[in-house]
Amino acid sequence: MTTAIVIGATGLVGKALVGQLLDDARFDQVVVLVRRATGRTHAKLTEHLVDFNKPESWSQLVKGDAAFSAMGTTRAQAGSVAAQRIVDYDYQYAFAKAAKQNGVPAFALVSSSGANASSLVAYSKMKGELERDVTALNFERFYVLRPGLLAGEREKSRTGEVFAEAILKGITGLGVLRDWRPIQGAQVARAMVNLVVSKGPSRVVGAGACFTVAAG
Ligand SMILES: NC(=O)c1ccc[n+]([C@@H]2O[C@H](COP(=O)([O-])OP(=O)(O)OC[C@H]3O[C@@H](n4cnc5c(N)ncnc54)[C@H](OP(=O)(O)O)[C@@H]3O)[C@@H](O)[C@H]2O)c1
């Protein structure tokens, strides 16, 4: 019995990830913790509506063989850097801590290109701090995915990202800024699944390498 536990399941990467896990015969159960319903029904899917501000009410649900976080927000959506950090650090760290406490052996995290705990850029700093602190939890296997710009169909289009995608496609096509090249959310999800299934050693995977993570 292989159980995956997912947060961020309604997002670009998370939605693709849940679809891939449900279609994958190597996973028997997919448990998602969400603040709003995914709208999906599937025999393998268990959905829990939770309040991420109250980890004590959901931490016992984070049990299984592999935990995946594809959660995140933007400063614009959250309203401030402090509010963004609650989603991009606090909720995800609480999830990782619960997974560790409950004996989950593997954790896969969508981080970002440029993640660096010492960065002067707030977003890169919070991503780097999360990577650093989850690393310190000492999972048997911890996989970090660092996409540049995520591409794919969103429920709500983000004009800035569409614009950035067009520019970055041009620049990275010239062979520079390889780790910022746009990548499909589904491709990041595929790399997460492959890494977890491969049971290989802990790894940080840059955007370029996301394209080449071999199937497990
Ligand atoms: N977008 C990019 O170009 C880009 C580039 C590099 C790295 N990343 C990182 O990659 C990860 C996945 O990105 P994505 O574009 O797939 O994300 P997304 O489409 O924006 O989805 C984010 C997920 O996080 C959840 N979430 C956001 N705020 C929440 C809150 N306050 N409480 C509970 N859940 C909340 C969303 O739930 P709801 O549906 O309920 O809002 C959704 O499931 C994120 O960590 C992001 O920072 C993104």
The ligand as an SDF file (V2000), in Angstrom:
LIG
                    3D

 48 52  0  0  0  0  0  0  0  0999 V2000
    4.4500   30.4610  -10.7750 N   0  0  0  0  0  0  0  0  0  0  0  0
    5.7280   30.3960  -11.0960 C   0  0  0  0  0  0  0  0  0  0  0  0
    6.1570   30.8280  -12.1620 O   0  0  0  0  0  0  0  0  0  0  0  0
    6.6970   29.7650  -10.1120 C   0  0  0  0  0  0  0  0  0  0  0  0
    8.0590   29.7920  -10.4030 C   0  0  0  0  0  0  0  0  0  0  0  0
    8.9400   29.1500   -9.5390 C   0  0  0  0  0  0  0  0  0  0  0  0
    8.4680   28.5230   -8.3980 C   0  0  0  0  0  0  0  0  0  0  0  0
    7.1300   28.5520   -8.1190 N   0  0  0  0  0  0  0  0  0  0  0  0
    6.6610   27.8530   -6.9150 C   0  0  0  0  0  0  0  0  0  0  0  0
    6.1190   26.6210   -7.3330 O   0  0  0  0  0  0  0  0  0  0  0  0
    5.0780   26.2120   -6.4200 C   0  0  0  0  0  0  0  0  0  0  0  0
    3.8410   25.8530   -7.2030 C   0  0  0  0  0  0  0  0  0  0  0  0
    3.4570   26.9770   -7.9640 O   0  0  0  0  0  0  0  0  0  0  0  0
    2.0880   27.0150   -8.7770 P   0  0  0  0  0  0  0  0  0  0  0  0
    2.2170   28.1010   -9.7750 O   0  0  0  0  0  0  0  0  0  0  0  0
    1.7030   25.6330   -9.1800 O   0  0  0  0  0  0  0  0  0  0  0  0
    1.1220   27.5070   -7.6280 O   0  0  0  0  0  0  0  0  0  0  0  0
   -0.4190   27.9510   -7.7620 P   0  0  0  0  0  0  0  0  0  0  0  0
   -0.9760   27.5210   -9.0670 O   0  0  0  0  0  0  0  0  0  0  0  0
   -0.4880   29.3930   -7.4180 O   0  0  0  0  0  0  0  0  0  0  0  0
   -1.0910   27.0640   -6.6090 O   0  0  0  0  0  0  0  0  0  0  0  0
   -0.7320   27.2880   -5.2960 C   0  0  0  0  0  0  0  0  0  0  0  0
   -1.3690   26.2880   -4.3870 C   0  0  0  0  0  0  0  0  0  0  0  0
   -1.1560   26.7430   -3.0370 O   0  0  0  0  0  0  0  0  0  0  0  0
   -2.4240   26.8920   -2.4000 C   0  0  0  0  0  0  0  0  0  0  0  0
   -2.4830   28.0650   -1.5380 N   0  0  0  0  0  0  0  0  0  0  0  0
   -2.1670   29.3560   -1.8570 C   0  0  0  0  0  0  0  0  0  0  0  0
   -2.4560   30.1560   -0.8220 N   0  0  0  0  0  0  0  0  0  0  0  0
   -2.9780   29.3680    0.1560 C   0  0  0  0  0  0  0  0  0  0  0  0
   -3.4740   29.6200    1.4640 C   0  0  0  0  0  0  0  0  0  0  0  0
   -3.4890   30.8600    1.9810 N   0  0  0  0  0  0  0  0  0  0  0  0
   -3.9260   28.5830    2.1830 N   0  0  0  0  0  0  0  0  0  0  0  0
   -3.9190   27.3360    1.6710 C   0  0  0  0  0  0  0  0  0  0  0  0
   -3.4800   27.0190    0.4360 N   0  0  0  0  0  0  0  0  0  0  0  0
   -3.0080   28.0370   -0.3010 C   0  0  0  0  0  0  0  0  0  0  0  0
   -3.4210   27.0980   -3.5280 C   0  0  0  0  0  0  0  0  0  0  0  0
   -4.7060   26.7830   -3.0310 O   0  0  0  0  0  0  0  0  0  0  0  0
   -6.0220   27.5830   -3.5750 P   0  0  0  0  0  0  0  0  0  0  0  0
   -6.2800   26.9790   -4.9270 O   0  0  0  0  0  0  0  0  0  0  0  0
   -7.0280   27.2690   -2.5390 O   0  0  0  0  0  0  0  0  0  0  0  0
   -5.6340   29.0370   -3.6560 O   0  0  0  0  0  0  0  0  0  0  0  0
   -2.8690   26.1390   -4.5760 C   0  0  0  0  0  0  0  0  0  0  0  0
   -3.2650   24.8080   -4.2780 O   0  0  0  0  0  0  0  0  0  0  0  0
    4.9110   27.3780   -5.4550 C   0  0  0  0  0  0  0  0  0  0  0  0
    5.6280   27.1160   -4.2800 O   0  0  0  0  0  0  0  0  0  0  0  0
    5.5490   28.5520   -6.1820 C   0  0  0  0  0  0  0  0  0  0  0  0
    6.0560   29.5050   -5.2970 O   0  0  0  0  0  0  0  0  0  0  0  0
    6.2300   29.1480   -8.9590 C   0  0  0  0  0  0  0  0  0  0  0  0
  1  2  1  0
  2  3  2  0
  2  4  1  0
  4  5  1  0
  4 48  2  0
  5  6  2  0
  6  7  1  0
  7  8  2  0
  8  9  1  0
  8 48  1  0
  9 10  1  0
  9 46  1  0
 10 11  1  0
 11 12  1  0
 11 44  1  0
 12 13  1  0
 13 14  1  0
 14 15  2  0
 14 16  1  0
 14 17  1  0
 17 18  1  0
 18 19  2  0
 18 20  1  0
 18 21  1  0
 21 22  1  0
 22 23  1  0
 23 24  1  0
 23 42  1  0
 24 25  1  0
 25 26  1  0
 25 36  1  0
 26 27  1  0
 26 35  1  0
 27 28  2  0
 28 29  1  0
 29 30  1  0
 29 35  2  0
 30 31  1  0
 30 32  2  0
 32 33  1  0
 33 34  2  0
 34 35  1  0
 36 37  1  0
 36 42  1  0
 37 38  1  0
 38 39  2  0
 38 40  1  0
 38 41  1  0
 42 43  1  0
 44 45  1  0
 44 46  1  0
 46 47  1  0
M  CHG  2   8   1  16  -1
M  END
$$$$
